[in-house]
């Protein structure tokens, strides 16, 4: 009997790497969530963690590398039920497949409580729950981001309250799962988009009712840090009044339900109208009061101004009368002095005037415009004017008699 050789002959390494390639090429195995029970959990000195996930009839070896182990709290115990998120791969050195986990989510109540308690204590030491970090909500928001599932009941509750209380406010819905293994990463991704949305006033993180296990995404460290790092105030309403999640502690305001969160964020339109009317009335009263006060001050100022002007006129009139009297006195004195000076100068002019000579018996003889000073300058029949103090005589030269 002859041994039939296989159609393809491979070395051990070639076979191993071929199988490894099959794991890598399978999209379902590159990102998968596996549920199981922890067994043989060990934290190595290198920082890596090793454990086994048990099923009903099978098991799988698991590894958490150091870069992911830092986000795993110390809560895992053998026997805890968990959801492990990661990828499936081949470990060539041993020729076995194993699960490379990136995140562990507790499923059992005891494990969840231990994980939440340890994370809460660690984050509290960092100051993430410090009341001093809490921010106040804007009184009149213009745009609000709602992080929730588009298919859940929470979105309808919030939109119904918003339409009733403040329909003018714009609501941007950031769709994200709020339950299951993928919920934390989707919520964190929604928060990461907020800085790119302009003019956001606040954020509502909402989820409807459910069991306590359904709230596990809101105890996720990444989600809690995203809530605290949000650039605007965050209101957390996850629908469990009796249960407090770590997101409730990190948020600026905690609400018991999505509807309660909307009541806190959106101002009541009717209340705003009443407030505006009351403010308008107070302003009208204040304006009327101010106008009345101004009118009273105006009347008082007008009366005071009239009295002051009257006093000024009286004072000015008295001063004017006094100045008028002084001016008359000065003018009378100046006129008397001027008359006296004029009389002196007139007398001096009279003394020098030719007319004064005429009054003493002399006369002035003129031929045309020529004044005659000598008889020798006259001729017979010359027409002359002889000027006396009381008049002028025209005559004709008849004879000229020279002096002896």
C-alpha positions in Angstrom: 0.0 0.0 0.0 1.5 3.3 -1.1 1.2 6.6 0.9 -0.5 9.3 -1.2 1.3 12.6 -0.7 -0.9 15.8 -0.2 -1.4 18.0 -3.2 0.3 20.9 -1.3 3.3 20.2 0.9 4.0 22.8 3.7 6.5 23.2 6.5 5.2 23.7 10.0 6.0 27.4 9.8 4.2 27.8 6.5 1.2 26.0 7.9 1.2 28.1 11.0 1.5 31.4 9.2 -1.2 30.3 6.7 -3.6 29.7 9.5 -2.6 32.9 11.2 -3.4 34.7 7.9 -6.9 33.2 8.0 -7.5 34.7 11.4 -6.3 38.1 10.2 -8.4 38.0 7.0 -11.6 37.2 8.8 -13.3 40.5 9.7 -15.5 38.9 12.3 -12.5 37.7 14.3 -10.6 41.0 14.1 -13.2 42.7 16.4 -15.4 40.4 18.5 -17.0 40.4 21.9 -16.9 37.0 23.7 -18.9 36.2 26.9 -17.6 33.7 29.3 -16.4 33.0 32.8 -12.9 34.0 34.0 -10.6 31.2 35.1 -6.9 31.1 36.0 -6.5 34.9 36.0 -2.9 36.0 36.4 -1.2 39.3 36.3 2.4 38.9 35.2 5.3 41.1 36.3 5.7 42.2 32.7 2.3 43.9 33.0 0.5 41.5 30.8 -2.5 39.6 32.1 -3.4 36.0 31.3 -6.6 34.1 31.9 -9.0 31.5 30.5 -12.6 32.1 29.4 -14.8 29.2 30.0 -17.9 28.2 28.1 -20.4 25.4 28.7 -18.3 22.8 26.8 -15.1 24.6 25.7 -12.5 27.2 26.7 -10.2 29.7 25.1 -6.9 31.1 26.3 -6.9 34.9 26.7 -4.2 37.6 26.9 -4.4 41.3 27.8 -1.3 43.1 26.8 0.3 45.8 29.0 -1.0 48.8 27.0 -4.6 47.6 27.6 -4.1 46.1 31.0 -3.7 49.5 32.6 -7.4 50.1 32.0 -8.4 46.8 33.6 -9.1 47.3 37.3 -8.1 44.7 40.0 -11.6 43.4 40.3 -11.4 40.2 38.0 -11.7 37.1 40.1 -12.0 33.5 38.9 -15.6 32.7 38.4 -16.6 36.2 37.3 -18.8 36.4 34.2 -17.5 39.0 31.7 -17.8 40.3 28.2 -14.3 40.4 26.6 -13.7 42.7 23.6 -10.8 42.0 21.3 -9.6 39.9 18.4 -8.8 36.2 17.8 -5.3 35.3 16.7 -2.8 32.5 16.6 0.1 32.1 19.0 2.8 30.6 16.6 5.2 29.5 19.3 2.7 27.1 20.7 0.6 26.5 17.7 -2.6 27.4 19.4 -5.2 30.1 18.9 -6.1 32.5 21.7 -8.2 35.6 22.3 -6.4 38.9 22.7 -8.6 41.0 24.9 -8.6 44.9 24.9 -11.4 45.4 27.4 -13.3 43.5 30.0 -16.9 44.3 31.0 -18.3 42.6 34.1 -21.6 40.8 33.8 -22.3 39.4 37.2 -23.6 41.7 39.9 -20.7 41.1 42.3 -18.1 41.7 39.7 -19.8 44.8 38.5 -20.0 46.2 42.0 -16.3 45.6 42.6 -15.3 47.1 39.3 -17.5 50.2 39.8 -16.3 50.7 43.4 -12.6 50.4 42.5 -13.0 52.7 39.5 -15.0 55.2 41.5 -12.4 55.4 44.2 -9.6 55.8 41.6 -11.4 58.6 39.7 -12.4 60.3 42.9 -8.7 60.6 43.9 -8.1 62.2 40.5 -10.8 64.8 41.3 -13.2 63.9 38.5 -16.1 64.1 40.9 -15.1 67.3 42.6 -18.2 69.5 43.1 -16.1 72.5 42.3 -15.9 71.3 38.7 -19.7 71.4 38.3 -20.9 74.0 35.8 -24.3 75.8 35.7 -26.7 75.2 32.8 -27.3 78.2 30.4 -30.6 79.8 31.3 -31.7 80.0 27.6 -29.9 77.4 25.4 -30.0 77.9 21.7 -28.5 74.6 20.6 -28.3 71.3 22.6 -26.6 68.0 21.7 -28.5 64.8 22.7 -26.4 61.7 22.9 -28.6 58.6 22.9 -29.8 55.9 20.6 -32.0 57.0 17.7 -34.1 53.9 18.1 -34.6 54.2 21.9 -37.5 55.7 23.9 -35.2 58.3 25.5 -35.0 60.4 22.3 -38.8 60.7 22.0 -39.1 61.7 25.7 -36.5 64.5 25.3 -37.9 65.8 22.0 -41.4 65.8 23.4 -40.4 67.9 26.4 -38.3 70.2 24.2 -41.2 70.9 21.8 -43.5 71.7 24.7 -41.1 73.8 26.7 -38.7 75.5 24.3 -39.4 74.8 20.6 -37.0 77.5 19.4 -34.0 75.5 20.7 -32.1 73.5 18.1 -31.4 69.8 19.0 -28.5 67.9 17.5 -28.9 64.2 18.0 -25.6 62.2 18.2 -26.6 58.6 17.6 -24.9 56.2 19.9 -25.7 52.8 21.4 -26.4 53.1 25.1 -26.5 49.4 25.9 -24.1 46.5 25.1 -20.4 46.0 24.6 -20.1 48.6 21.8 -22.0 51.3 23.7 -19.0 52.8 25.6 -16.9 53.4 22.4 -19.9 54.9 20.6 -20.7 57.2 23.4 -17.0 58.3 23.6 -17.0 58.9 19.9 -20.1 61.0 20.1 -18.5 63.2 22.8 -15.4 63.6 20.6 -17.5 65.1 17.9 -18.9 67.9 20.1 -16.0 70.4 19.8 -16.6 70.4 16.0 -20.3 71.5 16.4 -20.5 75.3 16.6 -22.4 77.2 19.3 -23.3 74.3 21.5 -24.7 75.3 24.9 -24.9 72.0 26.7 -25.2 68.2 26.2 -27.8 65.6 27.4 -26.6 62.0 27.8 -29.8 60.0 28.0 -31.0 56.4 28.3 -34.4 54.9 29.1 -35.2 52.4 31.8 -33.7 48.9 32.2 -31.9 46.6 34.6 -28.8 47.6 36.6 -26.7 45.5 34.2 -27.9 47.7 31.4 -26.1 50.7 33.0 -22.7 49.2 32.7 -21.7 51.5 29.8 -22.3 54.5 32.1 -19.7 53.1 34.5 -17.1 52.8 31.8 -13.9 54.8 32.5 -13.7 56.1 29.0 -17.3 57.4 29.1 -16.8 59.0 32.5 -13.7 60.8 31.3 -15.5 61.9 28.2 -18.3 63.4 30.2 -15.9 65.3 32.4 -13.8 66.5 29.5 -16.8 67.9 27.6 -16.3 71.6 26.8 -19.9 72.4 27.8 -22.1 71.4 30.7 -23.4 67.8 30.6 -26.8 66.6 32.0 -26.9 62.8 32.6 -30.4 61.2 32.6 -30.2 57.4 32.4 -33.6 56.5 33.7 -32.7 55.0 37.0 -33.6 57.1 40.0 -32.4 54.5 42.5 -29.1 53.7 40.8 -26.2 56.2 40.5 -23.7 55.6 37.8 -20.2 57.0 37.6 -21.4 59.2 34.7 -24.0 60.7 37.1 -21.1 61.6 39.5 -19.0 63.1 36.7 -21.8 65.1 35.0 -22.5 68.7 35.9 -26.1 67.8 36.7 -27.8 64.4 37.3 -31.4 63.8 36.3 -33.5 60.7 37.2 -34.9 60.2 33.7 -34.4 61.6 30.2 -37.6 63.6 30.6 -36.3 65.1 33.8 -33.0 66.0 32.1 -35.0 67.8 29.4 -37.0 69.6 32.0 -33.8 70.9 33.5 -32.2 71.9 30.2 -35.1 73.5 28.3 -36.7 76.5 29.9 -40.5 76.6 30.1 -41.9 78.8 27.3 -44.9 79.8 29.3 -42.7 80.6 32.3 -40.5 82.7 30.0 -43.5 84.6 28.7 -44.7 85.3 32.3 -41.2 86.4 33.2 -40.9 88.7 30.2 -44.3 90.2 31.0 -43.4 90.8 34.6 -40.1 92.2 33.5 -41.9 94.5 31.0 -44.2 95.7 33.7 -41.4 96.3 36.2 -39.5 98.2 33.5 -42.6 100.3 32.6 -43.1 101.1 36.3 -39.4 102.0 36.6 -39.6 104.2 33.5 -42.7 106.0 34.7 -41.1 106.5 38.1 -38.0 107.9 36.5 -40.0 110.2 34.2 -42.0 111.5 37.1 -38.9 112.1 39.1 -37.3 113.9 36.1 -40.4 116.0 35.6 -40.3 117.0 39.3 -36.6 117.8 39.0 -37.4 119.8 35.8 -40.1 121.9 37.5 -37.9 122.5 40.5 -35.0 123.4 38.2 -37.2 125.7 36.1 -38.4 127.5 39.2 -34.9 127.7 40.6 -33.6 129.0 37.2 -36.4 131.6 37.0 -35.6 132.9 40.5 -31.9 132.9 39.7 -32.5 134.8 36.4 -34.8 137.2 38.2 -32.1 137.9 40.8 -29.5 138.2 38.1 -31.7 140.7 36.2 -32.3 142.7 39.4 -28.6 142.7 40.3 -27.7 143.6 36.7 -30.3 146.4 36.6 -28.9 147.9 39.8 -25.4 147.7 38.5 -26.5 149.2 35.2 -28.2 152.1 37.0 -25.1 152.7 39.0 -23.0 152.6 35.9 -25.4 155.0 34.1 -25.2 157.5 37.0 -21.4 157.3 37.0 -21.3 157.6 33.2 -23.5 160.8 33.4 -21.3 162.3 36.0 -18.2 161.6 34.1 -19.7 162.9 30.8 -20.9 166.1 32.5 -17.5 166.6 33.9 -15.8 165.9 30.6 -18.2 168.2 28.7 -17.6 171.0 31.2 -13.8 170.6 30.8 -14.2 170.5 27.0 -16.3 173.7 27.0 -13.7 175.4 29.1 -10.9 174.3 26.8 -12.9 175.3 23.7 -13.6 178.8 25.2 -9.9 179.3 25.9 -8.9 178.2 22.4 -11.7 180.3 20.8 -10.5 183.3 22.6 -7.0 182.6 21.3 -8.3 182.2 17.8 -10.3 185.4 18.0 -7.2 187.2 19.1 -5.4 186.0 16.0 -8.3 186.4 13.6 -8.2 189.2 11.0 -11.9 189.9 11.8 -10.7 191.0 15.2 -8.6 193.7 13.5 -11.6 194.8 11.5 -13.6 195.4 14.7 -11.0 198.0 15.7 -11.8 200.2 12.6 -9.8 198.5 9.9 -11.1 197.1 6.6 -9.8 194.6 4.0 -9.5 195.6 0.4 -9.6 192.9 -2.3 -9.5 192.9 -6.0 -11.0 189.6 -7.1 -9.1 187.1 -4.9 -6.1 189.4 -4.5 -5.8 191.2 -1.2 -4.6 194.8 -1.8 -1.9 195.9 0.6 -0.6 199.0 -1.2 -2.3 201.8 -3.1 0.4 201.6 -5.7 -1.0 198.3 -6.9 -4.3 199.9 -7.9 -5.4 201.4 -11.1 -8.2 203.7 -12.0 -11.5 201.9 -12.6 -10.4 198.8 -10.7 -13.3 197.1 -9.1 -12.7 196.4 -5.4 -14.4 194.8 -2.5 -14.0 196.4 0.9 -14.9 194.1 3.8 -16.0 195.6 7.1 -16.9 193.8 10.3 -20.6 194.2 9.5 -20.6 193.7 5.7 -18.8 194.1 2.3 -18.9 197.1 -0.1 -18.1 196.9 -3.8 -16.6 200.1 -5.3 -14.6 201.4 -8.3 -11.3 203.3 -8.1 -11.8 206.8 -9.3 -8.6 208.5 -8.1 -5.4 207.3 -6.5 -3.6 209.7 -4.1 -0.1 208.6 -3.1 1.0 209.4 0.4 3.2 212.4 1.0 
